[in-house]
Amino acid sequence: QVQLVESGGGLVQPGGSLRLSCVASRIIFSNYIMGWYRQAPGKQRELVASIGNFGRTNYAESVKGRFTISRDNAENTVYMQMNSLKPEDTAVYYCNAKLDLPRKNYWGQGTQVTVSS
């Protein structure tokens, strides 16, 4: 059974930093596009950042210049460094693993990030 396990969420003051991690098991990690999504209360889940299997990255406009996604294929892990956090970054953050051919899509259980003074 495929597992994506996130960690690193928590409570942080505005302007602070957090680093999220997601460890994947039972997939050929290097083949997958890995992403971080978030869902705030009352809002739809949205893509925050993604990284392709060759390292190409994509960011939501709202996090460009503040968040950095990276991956370690040897450790089956994707990271997201979040700096200059704002209250509007408060959400549950989900790790996602996606493959186009064959079509596969897996989610982690989510980790809460709260930005508040």
Buried (B, 14 or more C-beta within 10 A) or exposed (E): EEEBBBEBBEEBEEEBEBBBBBBBEEBEBEEBBBBBBBBBEEEEBEBBBBBBBEEEEBBBEEBEEBBBBBBEBEEBBBBBBBBEBEEEBBBBBBBBBBBEEEEEEBBBEBBEBBBEE
